[in-house]
């Protein structure tokens, strides 16, 4: 019995580390998938599409994929959940009502002290993507504690203030032991990265 307890005590930390790694790596893949979904939707529908990351606005540590619905909001246009694209009953995203996807338990948006972005990515230093534009209207200010990666109809990541292509977009998540990043280059190509918080090691591709 004593031997079994000792073995179990030794195994638990290793199991917890594996579980944490599986959670954050899974979230990294999910975020990368959402980014690529937005890119393809923008090109396929000849519109704008984005991934909206809630850093603390309404539903912290959640994200969703939106498309720009030109006919929504009385014809003025609005952002609509990609899953509602063909649903006339839900033409615009509604915070607190429309479904969103959550990060895994113990995983949050953040850098956990990592001071530099992955190499050859963000020229202006490490940061989450730019703040999101509001649901109704593409150029009516920005929403605090949000981040968005937005694609134009050619599937290229853009600066929503100017409409110009950008290679400065990224999203970062952490479990306070590791940091994962998904960066988006000027061509729209995404890349998943990882870093170890405890040793502040170099970024490596996943």
C-alpha positions in Angstrom: 0.0 0.0 0.0 2.8 2.4 1.0 4.7 1.7 -2.2 1.5 2.3 -4.3 1.0 5.6 -2.6 4.5 6.7 -3.2 4.3 5.7 -6.9 1.0 7.6 -7.2 2.5 10.7 -5.6 5.4 10.6 -8.0 3.1 10.1 -11.0 0.5 12.9 -10.3 2.8 15.9 -11.1 3.7 14.3 -14.4 0.1 13.6 -15.2 -0.9 17.2 -14.4 1.8 18.5 -16.7 0.7 16.3 -19.5 -2.9 17.4 -19.0 -1.9 21.1 -19.0 0.1 20.6 -22.2 -2.8 18.8 -23.9 -5.2 21.6 -23.0 -3.1 24.5 -24.2 -1.8 22.7 -27.3 -5.4 21.8 -28.2 -6.5 25.4 -27.7 -3.6 26.5 -30.0 -4.9 24.2 -32.7 -8.5 25.4 -32.2 -7.4 29.1 -32.6 -5.4 28.3 -35.7 -8.4 26.4 -37.1 -10.6 29.4 -36.4 -8.2 31.8 -38.1 -8.0 29.6 -41.2 -11.8 29.3 -41.2 -12.2 33.1 -41.2 -9.6 33.4 -44.0 -11.5 30.8 -46.2 -14.9 32.3 -45.5 -13.8 35.8 -46.4 -12.5 34.6 -49.8 -15.4 32.2 -50.4 -18.1 34.8 -49.6 -16.2 37.8 -51.0 -16.6 39.7 -47.8 -14.8 40.4 -44.6 -14.4 37.8 -41.9 -12.7 37.8 -38.5 -11.8 35.9 -35.4 -12.9 37.8 -32.3 -11.0 37.1 -29.1 -12.7 38.3 -25.9 -9.9 39.3 -23.5 -12.3 40.5 -20.8 -15.1 42.5 -22.5 -18.2 40.3 -22.2 -17.2 36.6 -22.0 -13.5 36.5 -21.1 -11.3 33.8 -22.6 -13.7 33.0 -25.4 -13.6 33.5 -29.2 -15.8 33.2 -32.2 -15.6 33.5 -36.0 -17.7 36.3 -37.6 -18.5 37.3 -41.2 -19.6 40.8 -42.3 -23.3 40.6 -43.2 -23.9 43.5 -45.6 -27.7 43.1 -45.3 -27.8 43.0 -41.5 -28.6 45.9 -39.2 -31.3 47.3 -41.5 -29.0 47.2 -44.5 -26.2 49.1 -42.6 -24.3 45.9 -42.1 -23.1 44.0 -39.0 -20.9 41.2 -37.9 -22.6 37.9 -37.8 -21.5 34.5 -36.4 -20.2 32.3 -39.2 -22.4 29.5 -37.9 -25.5 31.8 -38.4 -24.5 33.0 -41.9 -27.5 31.4 -43.5 -29.9 32.0 -40.6 -32.1 35.1 -41.2 -33.3 34.9 -37.6 -29.8 35.8 -36.3 -28.4 38.4 -38.7 -26.1 40.1 -36.2 -24.0 38.9 -33.3 -25.5 39.5 -29.9 -23.1 39.6 -26.9 -24.2 37.4 -24.1 -26.6 35.5 -26.3 -24.8 34.3 -29.4 -22.8 31.1 -28.8 -19.0 31.4 -28.3 -16.2 29.0 -27.8 -14.2 28.9 -24.6 -10.6 28.2 -23.9 -9.8 25.2 -21.8 -9.8 25.4 -18.0 -6.6 27.0 -16.8 -5.9 28.6 -20.1 -6.3 32.4 -20.7 -5.3 35.0 -23.3 -1.9 36.5 -22.3 1.9 36.4 -22.5 2.8 35.4 -18.9 5.8 37.6 -18.9 7.3 36.6 -22.3 8.8 39.8 -23.6 9.3 39.2 -27.3 7.2 37.8 -30.2 8.2 34.8 -32.3 11.0 35.6 -34.7 10.2 37.5 -38.0 6.5 38.0 -36.9 5.4 41.2 -35.1 7.7 44.0 -36.0 6.3 46.3 -33.3 6.8 44.0 -30.4 4.7 41.3 -28.7 0.9 42.1 -28.6 -2.5 40.6 -29.1 -4.2 41.4 -32.3 -5.8 44.9 -32.7 -9.0 45.8 -30.9 -12.2 44.7 -32.5 -14.6 47.0 -34.3 -18.1 46.9 -32.8 -20.9 44.6 -34.1 -22.8 47.4 -35.9 -20.6 49.3 -38.2 -17.0 48.6 -39.4 -15.5 52.0 -38.5 -17.3 53.2 -35.4 -14.5 53.0 -32.8 -12.9 50.0 -31.2 -13.9 47.7 -28.3 -11.5 47.6 -25.3 -10.3 44.3 -23.9 -10.9 42.6 -27.3 -8.6 41.5 -30.1 -9.4 40.6 -33.7 -7.7 39.1 -36.7 -9.6 40.3 -39.8 -9.3 39.1 -43.4 -10.5 40.8 -46.6 -12.2 39.1 -49.6 -8.8 37.9 -50.9 -8.1 36.0 -47.7 -5.4 38.5 -46.6 -5.1 39.8 -43.0 -5.8 43.5 -42.9 -5.5 46.6 -40.7 -9.2 47.4 -40.2 -8.4 51.1 -39.8 -6.8 51.4 -43.2 -7.8 48.3 -45.1 -4.1 47.7 -45.9 -2.6 44.2 -45.6 -0.7 43.5 -42.3 1.7 40.9 -41.1 1.5 42.1 -37.5 -1.5 40.0 -36.3 -1.2 37.4 -33.5 -3.0 35.9 -30.6 -1.4 34.6 -27.4 -2.6 32.1 -24.8 -1.0 30.8 -21.6 -1.4 28.4 -18.7 1.3 30.3 -16.7 3.8 27.5 -17.6 3.7 27.7 -21.3 2.7 30.3 -23.9 1.3 29.5 -27.3 1.0 31.9 -30.1 -0.7 31.9 -33.5 0.8 34.5 -35.8 -0.6 35.6 -39.2 1.7 36.9 -41.9 1.0 39.5 -44.6 0.0 36.7 -47.0 -2.6 35.3 -44.6 -0.5 32.2 -43.6 -0.8 31.3 -40.0 1.8 29.6 -37.7 1.5 28.1 -34.2 4.4 28.7 -31.8 5.2 27.7 -28.2 7.5 29.0 -25.4 8.3 27.9 -21.9 7.5 30.6 -19.3 9.8 29.2 -16.6 12.9 29.4 -18.6 11.8 32.1 -21.1 13.2 30.0 -23.9 13.2 30.7 -27.6 10.0 30.3 -29.5 9.6 27.1 -31.5 7.2 26.1 -34.2 4.5 23.6 -33.5 
